[in-house]
Amino acid sequence: MARSAGAKVGRLRHLIEFMNNALLGGVEAGGTKMVCAVAREPGDILDEVRFPTTDSENTLERVREYFAQAQDQFGELGAIGYGTFGPAGVTPEAPEYGTILPTPKPGWQGADVVGFLKDSFPNALISFDTDVNAAAIGEGFAGAAQGLKNYVYITVGTGIGGGVVIDGKALNAKPHAEIGHMLVPRLDDFEGCCSFHGACLEGLASGSAMGARWGVPAPELGPGHEAWDLEAEYLAMMVQNLVACFAPDRIILGGGVMEQPFLLEMVREKYYAKTGGYWPNDDSLLVTPAMGNQAGITGALVMAREVLSS
């Protein structure tokens, strides 16, 4: 009996030691760029690589090659966190879990990402979620939402996406949240550029929409251009909708469009004007990301750590 108990304690110690020292893998899978990294702890990356996103077969093979080389250098992977562009099956109980759902991205619809990773690294646990949820997790781990339990991360770039964290956990729904596709009133004659919904928020206020409406990329529009007043109006609508639905402690506005230093304050002022006094003004509600381009990959590594510890 004592010998059996001792063996169990030994196995438990071995398991704890493995969890504490296992190599974590992270993937931030964007529509144009992939980021892969390995770490022992999410905030201490050992190695990182970035490469273009092409079709699923070639891109996932580059992911496999990177982690295979990382294992040779740093040791066996214990878990991989994968934050993907959407739409994707992120609910573990759903039959489409781990796959890319109908998407305009060539060569990705139906790609079985989790199946590929499990076949490639059978001893590693896999955590699969959206790229915006991964970024939200990263900002909560070491960024603008650190210490908060309820917050939203928004990226305004080529498209618009959002990750929602409630009571410290990323919202995991079927289908996953698609904040960029909320409907908002149209404020001009531009019909929108979303291939699915036309004049949804993404179709009216994304970087792609700004380029289509004004004829030049958003970064080339000067600070005094009327485009920014319109953009701030649309984003202020989004903020009020998010506050009404989720009552977050903070909304983090990131992405290339939000890199204009004047835009955050414009959105804040227009949001205050729209509330009608229903919600108190709070300058800490709207912030920009604190982690720059590291939020997504850090969040993916946190996902790996969490699945390993669960």
CORJOJO-V292341 format. One record per backbone hydrogen bond with DSSP energy under -1.0 kcal/mol. CO is the residue of the C=O (numbers start at 1). NH is the residue of the N-H. E is the energy in kcal/mol with one decimal. If there is no record, write none. Layout:
CO&NH&E  CO&NH&E
This chain:
1&5&-2.5  2&6&-2.4  3&7&-2.0  4&8&-2.0  5&9&-2.2  6&10&-2.2  7&11&-2.5  8&12&-2.4  9&13&-2.6  10&14&-2.3  11&15&-2.4  12&16&-2.7  13&17&-2.6  14&18&-2.4  15&19&-2.6  16&20&-2.2  17&21&-1.4  18&22&-2.1  23&78&-3.2  23&79&-1.1  24&39&-1.9  25&81&-2.8  26&37&-2.2  27&83&-3.1  28&35&-1.9  29&85&-1.0  32&53&-1.6  33&30&-2.3  34&51&-2.0  35&28&-2.9  36&49&-2.7  37&26&-2.6  38&46&-2.5  38&47&-1.4  39&24&-3.2  41&44&-2.2  47&38&-2.0  49&36&-2.6  51&34&-3.3  55&59&-2.4  56&60&-2.6  57&61&-1.4  58&62&-1.6  59&63&-1.8  60&64&-2.6  61&65&-2.5  62&66&-2.2  63&67&-2.3  64&68&-2.4  65&69&-2.2  66&70&-2.3  67&71&-2.4  68&72&-1.6  69&73&-1.5  70&74&-3.5  71&75&-1.8  76&23&-1.5  78&125&-2.2  79&25&-2.6  80&127&-2.6  81&27&-2.4  82&129&-2.5  83&29&-3.6  84&131&-2.9  87&101&-2.0  88&90&-1.0  89&98&-3.2  91&94&-1.9  94&97&-1.8  96&99&-1.9  98&113&-1.4  98&114&-1.6  99&89&-2.7  100&110&-3.3  105&108&-1.4  107&56&-1.5  108&111&-2.5  111&100&-1.7  111&113&-1.3  112&116&-2.0  113&117&-2.4  114&118&-2.7  115&119&-2.2  116&120&-2.2  117&121&-2.6  121&124&-2.0  125&80&-2.7  127&82&-3.2  129&84&-2.9  130&134&-2.1  131&135&-2.2  132&136&-2.3  133&137&-2.6  134&138&-2.3  135&139&-2.4  136&140&-1.8  137&141&-1.9  138&142&-2.2  139&143&-1.8  139&145&-1.6  143&146&-1.6  145&148&-2.4  149&168&-3.0  150&249&-2.8  151&165&-2.9  152&252&-3.0  153&163&-2.7  154&254&-3.7  155&161&-1.9  156&257&-2.2  157&207&-4.2  159&157&-3.1  161&155&-2.6  163&153&-3.0  164&171&-3.6  165&151&-1.8  166&169&-1.9  169&166&-2.9  178&181&-1.8  179&182&-1.8  180&202&-3.1  182&201&-2.5  194&198&-1.9  197&199&-1.3  198&194&-1.8  200&204&-1.3  201&205&-2.8  202&206&-1.5  203&193&-1.2  206&210&-2.3  207&211&-2.3  208&212&-2.3  209&213&-2.6  210&214&-2.6  211&215&-1.8  217&220&-1.8  218&221&-2.0  222&225&-2.0  225&228&-1.5  226&230&-1.7  227&231&-2.5  228&232&-2.5  229&233&-1.6  230&234&-2.0  231&235&-2.4  232&236&-2.3  233&237&-1.8  234&238&-2.0  235&239&-2.4  236&240&-2.3  237&241&-2.3  238&242&-2.5  239&243&-2.6  240&244&-2.6  241&245&-2.0  242&246&-2.9  243&247&-1.5  250&152&-2.1  251&287&-2.0  252&154&-3.3  254&156&-2.9  256&259&-1.4  257&260&-1.2  260&263&-1.5  262&266&-1.4  263&267&-2.5  264&268&-2.5  265&269&-2.5  266&270&-2.1  267&271&-2.5  268&272&-2.4  269&273&-1.8  270&274&-1.3  271&275&-1.3  275&278&-1.7  282&285&-1.9  285&251&-3.6  287&253&-3.0  291&294&-2.2  294&298&-2.1  295&299&-2.5  296&300&-2.1  297&301&-1.8  298&302&-2.1  299&303&-2.4  300&304&-1.9  301&305&-2.3  302&306&-2.6  303&307&-2.3  304&308&-1.7  305&309&-1.5  306&310&-1.1
